[in-house]
Amino acid sequence: MSEGLKLKAFDEESLIILSSLTQDSIIKINELGYDNSAKRFAVLMNRYCHEKKGAKRIRSAIHFDYINKVKTKSINIDTKDETLSLLAIRFESEKKPSGSIILEFSGNKAINLETENIEAFLTDVGDPWEVKNKPDHDKD
C-alpha cells in the first residue's frame, strides 16, 4: 500500500488546500452521512489525485467535526444511487470561528454544514488506480 494523504484543516487557508485536493471527487449519496450525537459529517469519495502525475483516483475519506446542522440544496438524500461531483469546499463565516462549510457540487447542488469551527480531516485509503479520463473544466 502506498503512502496516501493524511491532512487536517483548522482554518480557512488550510480548508482551501483540502478543497483543491478534493476537487473532481466522485461521491455516491449513500457514502455520506451525519452523526448528530458525535456532531460529525463524513464522506467517502473517489478522489482525483491532482498531486500525482497521470490520471489517477484514490479512495479517500473526509470528515468534518463540530457540525450542528446539515442542509442540502437540490440533493435528494433518499436517492442512494445518485452520484455527485465535488467542485469545491469553502467556508462562510458568521461570527468567527463559527460559520458554514459548504460542499459545492456540479449541477448547482450543495451541502451546507453549520459548524462551531473548522475541523476537517482528509485521509486516503488504499492505493491509487489509473483512470482513462482527466477532469476537463474547459468543456462547454
Secondary structure as the mmCIF struct_conf table of DSSP 4:
data_model
#
loop_
_struct_conf.conf_type_id
_struct_conf.id
_struct_conf.beg_label_comp_id
_struct_conf.beg_label_asym_id
_struct_conf.beg_label_seq_id
_struct_conf.end_label_comp_id
_struct_conf.end_label_asym_id
_struct_conf.end_label_seq_id
STRN STRN1 LYS A 6 ALA A 9
BEND BEND1 ASP A 11 ASP A 11
HELX_RH_AL_P HELX_RH_AL_P1 GLU A 12 THR A 22
TURN_TY1_P TURN_TY1_P1 GLN A 23 ASP A 24
STRN STRN2 ILE A 26 LYS A 28
HELX_RH_3T_P HELX_RH_3T_P1 ILE A 29 GLU A 31
STRN STRN3 LEU A 32 ASP A 35
TURN_TY1_P TURN_TY1_P2 ASN A 36 LYS A 39
STRN STRN4 ARG A 40 TYR A 48
TURN_TY1_P TURN_TY1_P3 HIS A 50 GLU A 51
BEND BEND2 LYS A 52 ALA A 55
STRN STRN5 LYS A 56 ASP A 65
BEND BEND3 TYR A 66 TYR A 66
STRN STRN6 ILE A 67 LYS A 73
BEND BEND4 SER A 74 SER A 74
TURN_TY1_P TURN_TY1_P4 ILE A 77 ASP A 78
TURN_TY1_P TURN_TY1_P5 LYS A 80 ASP A 81
STRN STRN7 THR A 83 SER A 93
BEND BEND5 GLU A 94 LYS A 95
TURN_TY1_P TURN_TY1_P6 LYS A 96 PRO A 97
STRN STRN8 GLY A 99 PHE A 105
TURN_TY1_P TURN_TY1_P7 SER A 106 ASN A 108
STRN STRN9 LYS A 109 THR A 115
BEND BEND6 GLU A 116 ASN A 117
STRN STRN10 ALA A 120 GLU A 130
BEND BEND7 LYS A 132 LYS A 132
TURN_TY1_P TURN_TY1_P8 HIS A 137 ASP A 138
#
